[in-house]
Amino acid sequence: MKLEGRQKRLTIFIGESDRHGHTPLATEIVQRAHKAGLAGASVFRGVEGFGASNHIHTTRILSLSDDLPIAIVIVDTDERIRGFLTDLDELIAEGLVIVDDVDVVKYVGRPAPGER
């Protein structure tokens, strides 16, 4: 897949304990993004944060949290990102979903085994 120039970045902020059925929500989102053929997805675990509930979640030892912030970042074309938002409607009960413009400078994957 070729991806360069002006594209869209989808960022989803959820909690580490959020689930879809028995599956961690972040895992479900990444699997659906992969199935949808999106260019890629990365999950980042935060060390501290708060959201709409106004409750601070932290890794600090005195107030250890089991619900740290998670950010899932996906970059792809506007059309593909907008199409994926319908999947998120079903999945996101609490959190924040944003879409913003990005300039892709380079997007290169590893060659498949046996290719060089």
C-alpha positions, 0 to 999 in steps of 0.5 A, spaced: 500 500 500 502 506 498 500 512 503 503 519 502 502 526 503 495 529 506 492 523 510 488 522 516 490 520 523 484 517 527 486 517 535 482 513 540 482 514 547 480 509 552 481 505 558 486 499 559 480 495 562 475 497 557 472 490 553 468 488 548 465 481 550 471 478 553 476 481 549 480 487 551 477 493 547 484 495 544 485 488 541 478 488 538 479 495 535 486 493 532 483 486 529 478 490 526 482 495 523 487 490 520 481 486 517 478 493 514 485 493 511 487 499 514 494 501 513 496 500 520 494 501 528 499 502 534 496 502 541 500 506 546 499 505 554 499 511 558 502 512 565 497 517 567 491 521 565 483 523 566 478 523 561 470 525 561 469 521 568 474 526 571 478 520 575 485 520 575 488 514 573 496 513 574 502 508 575 504 512 581 505 506 587 501 510 592 494 510 587 496 504 583 490 503 577 488 497 573 485 502 568 491 506 565 489 510 559 490 507 552 491 511 545 490 507 539 493 511 533 491 509 526 493 513 519 490 512 513 486 515 507 480 520 509 475 515 506 478 509 509 478 512 516 471 515 515 469 508 513 472 505 520 468 510 524 462 506 523 465 500 527 467 504 532 460 507 534 459 499 536 465 499 540 466 505 544 461 506 550 466 511 553 472 514 551 474 520 546 475 519 538 478 524 534 480 525 527 485 530 524 490 531 518 497 529 518 502 529 512 505 522 511 512 523 509 514 516 509 510 509 509 515 503 508 514 496 510 518 490 511 519 486 505 515 479 505 519 473 506 523 471 500 523 478 497 528 483 497 
